[in-house]
Amino acid sequence: MFSEYEIWWVTGAQLLYGGDAVVKVDAHSREMVDGLNNSGRLPVKIVYKGTANSSREVTDIMRSANNDNRCAGVITWMHTFSPAKMWIHGLQQLSKPLLHFHTQYNAEIPWDTMDMDFMNLNQSAHGDREFGHICARLGIRRKVVVGHWTDAATQDRIAVWQRVAAGWADSQDMLILRFGDQMNNVAVTDGDKVEAESQLGYHVDYCPVSKLMDYFKKVTDEDTKALVDEYFRLYEHKPELEDPATEEYKKVWNAAKAELALRAILKDKGAKGFTTNFDDLGTHDINDPHFIGFDQIPGLASQRLMAEGYGFGAEGDWKSAALYRTVWFMSQGLPKGCSFLEDYTLNFDGANSSILQAHMLEVCPLIAAQRPRLEVHFLGIGVRKSLTARLVFTSKEGPGVTATVVDMGNRFRLIVNDVNCIASKPLPKLPVASALWIPEPDFATGAAAWILAGGTHHSCFSYDLTPEYWEDYAEMAGIEMLRIDAKTTIPEFKDRIRWNDVYYLLKK
């Protein structure tokens, strides 16, 4: 997926010092870009687009970046002094994410040999401040990374931005299909789809469940059998589950058909995510001889499709579906996993008080601490109260970050919470996938801050993404971000919300 994108590198210079100086600037830039690409630390290839020496050159490059679907963002660096007025028109037209890299070709000052020619050529300390001023003057959203280009920590910060820029690019043509509406009267999962498309890029369409059933009817026994066999290869399970004569096997079979139908319609429609509603699964009367519908909530399908990268939101939660797709996209190649999760129930236990994260069924196996178990159990919720297939596991232990986007009426708000996943006690009568975590800075403060911010009961969790990813995402999207971390206090958090309310009121 990252191979579909590239990041453009533009070096700022000018012709004041002559053509020979620009030739040196160009050579240094190429060496630096090659070094970054060969570092093994950057997920997206950087493409060097030359030096920009005039307003016309800057504008042409920025326009080209806008019109190139492969370009996910632009890195700028001022090797020498680049008068920033020549960047005005180009920056005003740039619609791709921008990273301003404050670096230098040489790491150390050559104390014994440095002369005025060297000083005139190596002016990043001068030129980057000029460029920074014009970005601030124009209100250009960007990330500033400071450090030498050979330094691993510096490269890692660029890598974070690259992942977010690629995820942002992916969301600009993201289609989310809603199979059925959202759960009636639920406020937090609703929102302004027009404003979401305008500001966040993704498009949300309703898709009748009857259309999904057209795909369900076309699923072949051969394909279903192959997928069921794959289940049995991949997941722990009771040997009896493989007996075609049992009702449990039939449920696994129908779960596989649901997965195949969902995957087929998502591919045909070019959708990157979907939502379901457990009250809308096709024809309601399962005893009708002409019944066409899922005989169970397609939880197993949702779990596996999330692991493939499809966004998912339960009960019609289209914002979570879109955000999970972005979380998964940014996390590609990282080791620990991500999932859609729901705050389910609380465990009051002093300093170890925690929140159980689960759902009826739909938790992504990428976060599993062990090989998931394929199980079939009765599920007494929704229009289908029946035996239902699902993957059962508990999550890995360790720190992570969970995030959600809410519609505040006059703006979107991104809420981010550092959390620590801890070991869960066995849940012998609750056969679902789950995670147990303590929010930072502690259970009481973290939960209260989330509620004060208006956070959802659904969120998108990752072990691998740090708050820096979300800071970059909020900057690219131009939306509010509230972070709850080890330093959060409720009085300070309330003040931050009040200040933000004033800021966005005045901004509007």
N, C-alpha and C positions, 0 to 999 in steps of 0.2 A: 504493500500500500504506500509506504513512504517513497518507493521507487517511482510513483506517479508524479512526484513533485520535485521541485528544485528551489533553491534559495539563490537570489541574485546578489552579487557583491559589486558595489559601486564605490570607487575611490575618488575622493574629492581632491582636486588640484587646481592649478591655473597656469597660464603661460607667462607670468611675470618673470620667472627665472629661466625662461628659454626652453626650447624643445628637448635639449639633452636632459634637463632635470625631469621632465615628464617621462622620458624614456626610462630613467632610473625608477621613478615612482611606479611605472607600469611593471617593471621587472620585479620590484619588491612585492607588489600586490599579487602577482602571479605566484611567486614563491610562497607567500603566506596562504593563499587559497589552496594551493596544492598541499601544503603542510597540514592545514585543517582537514582537508578531505582524506588525507592519508593517516590521520591520527587514530582512526578507528573509534572515535568517540561521538561522531556526529551522525545522526540517523538519516539526514537529508543532504544530498549533494549540493555543494556550493558551486555556482557558475559565475566566473569572473566576467563582468560586463564592461571592463575598461575604466579609464579615468573620465571624469566629467570636469570639463574646463570652462564651461560657459553655461549660461541660462538655457540656451537652446539644447545643448547636449543633455543637461539634467532633465529637462521636460520631455525630450524624446525617450530617454530611458524609462522614466516613470510611466509614461503613456504605454510603452511597450510592455512593462511589467503588468499593468492593469489588464491588458488585452491577451496576455499569455496564460492559459489555464494551468500550465505546469508551474508557473511561478507562484509560490506560496508566501513569499515575503522578500524583503529587501534589507540587506546589511549595508550600511554606509560607514565609511572611515575616511577621515581627513588626514592623508599622509602629510601634506604640507598645508599651508594656509590657503583656504578656499573661501573667498568672500561670499558670505552667506546670502546676500541679496540675490545672487544668481540661482539659489535653490528655491526661492519663493514659489514660482509658478509650478515647478515640478512637485514640490511637497504638497501644494494645495490640490493637485490633481491625483496624487497617489492614493489608491484605495486598498492597497495591500499592507499587511503588517510591516512595521519598520523596527529594525534593531540598529541602534547607534553604537558602534564598537569603538571604544576609546582605548586604543592600543598604540603600538609603535613597532616599526620593523626591527630595530635593535633593542635588546633587553636593557643593556646598561649604557651609560654615557661613556664614549671612548675618551677618557680624560686626557690622555697624553697626545692624542692626534686631532681632537676636535677643533675645527676652524670655522670661519664664518660660512663657507660653502656648506659644510655639514649642518650648521644651525639653520640655514635658509631652507634646506631640503627636508629636514626632519622636524616638522613643526606640529606634530599631533597635539601637543600640549596647548598650542595656540589655536590651531584650526578647529579642533573638536569643540572648543569653547565657543568659537564663533558660530559653528553649526548648531550647537546646543541652544544658543541664544535664539536663533531664528525659529527653531522647533518650538521653544517655549513661547515666543512671541506669537506664533501662528496657532498655538494650541494643538500641535501635532501629537497624537498618541504614539508612544514608542517605548521600547525598553532600552536602557543604557547598560551596557556591560563594560566593565573596566578591568583590564588585566592584560598580560602579555599573551600573544596569540599562541605561544608554545606551551602555556601553562595548562595543566589538566583541569584544574578547577575552573579556569576561564572557559575552556572548551565545553565543560559540562553545563555551564550556564547558557552558552549558545545552544547546546543540544536541547535543553529544556524549552527554550524559545522556539526552536525548530519544530519540536513535537507539537507544541501548541499551535504554531502557525499552520502546520499541515492539518491538524485537527480542525482548525478554523476554516481552512480551505475546503475540507471535506464537508463541513456543515453548510456551506453556501449553496450546495445543490442537494441537500438532504431532504428526502421525502419520508414522512412518517405516516403510516396507514393506521387508522383507528377502526378496529373491528368492533362495531357497537359504540355506543356513547360512553361517557364517563359515568361513574356511580352517581345516582341522583342526589342533588343538594350538597355534594362535597365541593367546598370552595377552593381549597389549596391546590388541587390538581387541575383546576380550570385556569383560564387566562385568555389573553388577547392574542389570537393566532395571527392577525394582521400585523400587529406590532412586533410579534416574535419573528415573523418572516422579514420585516423591514430591518430589524436591529440585529437579529441573531442568525438569519440566513435560511433557516429551514422552513419547509412547507408542510402543513398538516392537512391530510385529506381524510374524510370519512369514507369507509369502504363497507358496503353492506355485507353482513355475514353470509347472505345468500350467494354473493359473488365468490366468497371463499369456499362455499359448499360446492360450487361448480368445479373447483380444483380438487376438492376432497373426493368427488365422485369419480374423477379420472385417475386416481392413484391405483396402480396395478398391484396385484398380489405379489408379483415377482419383486418389485421395488420394496414393498413392505417387508417381505421375508428377508431381503438383504439387510434392511435397516434393523430389524429385530435381531438378526444374527450379530450385527455390529454392537448392539446394546449388550448382548451376552458376552461378547469378547472384551468389551471395554470396562464393564462395571461388575463389581461384586453382586452376587444374587443367590437366592436359594435355588438349588437344582430343580426343585419342583416347578419353578417359574417357567421352565422351558417345556413344560407339558402342554401341548396344544389343546388337550381336553379340559383344561381348567379355565375358570372364569378370569383368573389373574392373567393368564397368557393372552386371553382375548383382549383384556384391557391394555396390555403392552402392545399388542398388535394394532389396536385402534389409536393408541398414542403415537405409534410410528406413522400411521396414515395421516394423523393431524400434523405431524412435523413435516412430512413430505408436501402436504397441501400448502402449509404456511410458507415453506421455503420457495415453492414454485410460484406462488402469487407475488411474493416479495421480489423475486428475480424478474418476473414478467413486468411488474410495475416499476422496477428500478428503485424500490424503496430500501432505505437503510435502517428502518426501525418500524415498530408497530406497537399497538396497545390492544389489550383484550378487556372484556367485561364478562364476569362469570355469570351474568344474567342473560347473556345473549350468545348462544352457542349453536344457532341453527333452529330447526323446527323444534318446538317445545315438547310435543307429545311423543315421548320415546316409544310408546306403544302403538303409535300410528304405523300401519304397514308401509306407508310411503315416507317414513321418517328419514330425513336427511339432516344430519347435524353431528356434532361431536358428542360422544356418549360420556365425556368427562371434560373437566377443564384442561386445556392443553398445556399443563404445567411442565411436563417433561420436554415438550417441544420448545417452550420458552427458555428453559434452562440451557438447552443445547444451542439454540440459535443465538443466545447472548454470548456463549463461548466462541461462536464463529464471528462475532462482531456486530450482530444486529442489535440496534437499540430496542429496549423493552421498557414499558411502563404498565403497571397493573391498573385495573379499573379506569382505563381511558386516560391515564396520566401521560399526556403527550410531551410535556416538558421534561419529565424524567427519561422518557424513551430517547429523546434527542440528546440529552446530556450524557446518558450512558453510552450512546454510540461514540460521542466525542471522547469520553473517558477511555473506552476501549481503543479507539484509534490512536490517541496519544500514548497509550501504554504498550503498543506493539513492540515485542522483543524484550520487554521487561519481565522479570521472573515470577512475581508473586501473585498477580491477578487482580481482578476487579469484579464488581457485581452491583446490580440493583438490589437494594435492601429496604426493609421497613422496620421502624421502631414498633416492636410488638408488645412487650411487657417488661416491667421493671423488677429489679432484684435489689431490695434494700438490705444492705449488709455492711453498714458503717463505711469505713474507708474503701471497701471493695464493692460498694453499691454500683450497679451496672445496668445496662439496657440490653435485652435480648433482641437481636436483629434476626428476622425471619420473614416468611410470608407463607401463604397457604402452601405454595409449591415453588414459586419462581425465584430461586436464588442460583446464581451462576456457579458452575463447578470449578471455575478458574481459581476460586479462593479456597477450595477444599484442602484440608490438612492431610487427608488420606484418600485413597481410591474410593470414589462414591459408590454407594450401594443402590442398585435398582430395586425398588420395592413397590408394592401395590397395597394401598390401604383405603378404607372408606373415608370420604370427604363429605361432610354434611353441610355444605354451603353452596349457594348459587342455585341455578336452575337444574343442574345435574347433581343430585345427591347420590353419589355412587362410588364404587371402587375406582381409584385413580392412581395412575402410575406416576412415579416421581423419583428423583435422585436424592438420596439422604446422605448428609455429611455434616461435619462441623468445620469451622473455618480455621485457618492458620492462626497462631498467636503472633503478636507483634504490633508495632505502631502502623497507623495508616491515616488517611484523610478521607472524610466524607463531605459531599457537596450537594447542594440543591439550588435551583433557581425558582424564585417566586415572583409573581406579578403583584406589585404594590399599587397598581392603578396608574401612577404617573411615571413608573420606571420598573425595570426588572432589577431584582436584588439577588446576587450570588452570596449564599451563606456557606462558609467553609469551617469545618470543625476537625481539629486534630483529635484522634481517638487512639486507644490502646486495646487491641483485641486480647482477651484473656481466655484461659481454659474454661470450658463449660462443663458442668456436671452432666451425666447421662440424662437423656430425655426419653425413657423407654416407651412412653405413651404419646409422644409427640414426634412422629416419624417425618420430620421435615429437615431441610437444610437450614443451618442457622449460624450466627456469629454472636458472640457476647463481648461487649466492649464497655470501657469506661471512657467517657468523653473528657478531654482536657478542659480546664485545669483540674477538675474533679467532677464527680457525678452531679452534685447539686448546682454548681456554677455553670457547667457546660449545658445541662438540660435547660436551666432557666434562661440562659443567654439565647439558646436556639429558639425557645418559645417566644421570648421578647422580640426576636428578629422576625418572627412570623414564619419560621421554617416548617417544611412539610414533614409528614410522617414517612414519606418515601425519600430516599437519597441514593446517590451514586458513590460507591466506596472504592478506594484503591489502596493497596499496600505500597505501590510504587510511585504514585504521583505525590509530590510535595506541595505545600502551599504556594511555592514559587510558580508552579504551573498555573494555578488558579489566579494568581496576581497577573500573570501574562495574559490569560484568557479574558479576565475582566477588562484589562487595558485595551485589548484588541476589539472587544465587543462594545466598549464604552459604557459599561454597566457598573452599578454599585457592587462593592464586595465588602462583606463583614466577615472577619476571621475570629474564631474562638479558639484560643490556644492556651498554653501554660501561663501566660501573663495576664489573661483576661480577669477582670473583676466586674461585678455587676454595675456599680456606679459608673465606672469608666465606659462600659459597654452601652449603658443607657445614654450617656452623653454623646457617644459616637453616633448612635441612631438619631438623636436630636440634631446634631450638627449636619448629618447627612440629609435629614429632612429639609433643613433650611437651604442647604446647597442645591438640592434638586428642585426645590420650589423656585428659587431664584433663577436656576438654569433654564427652567421651563419657560 
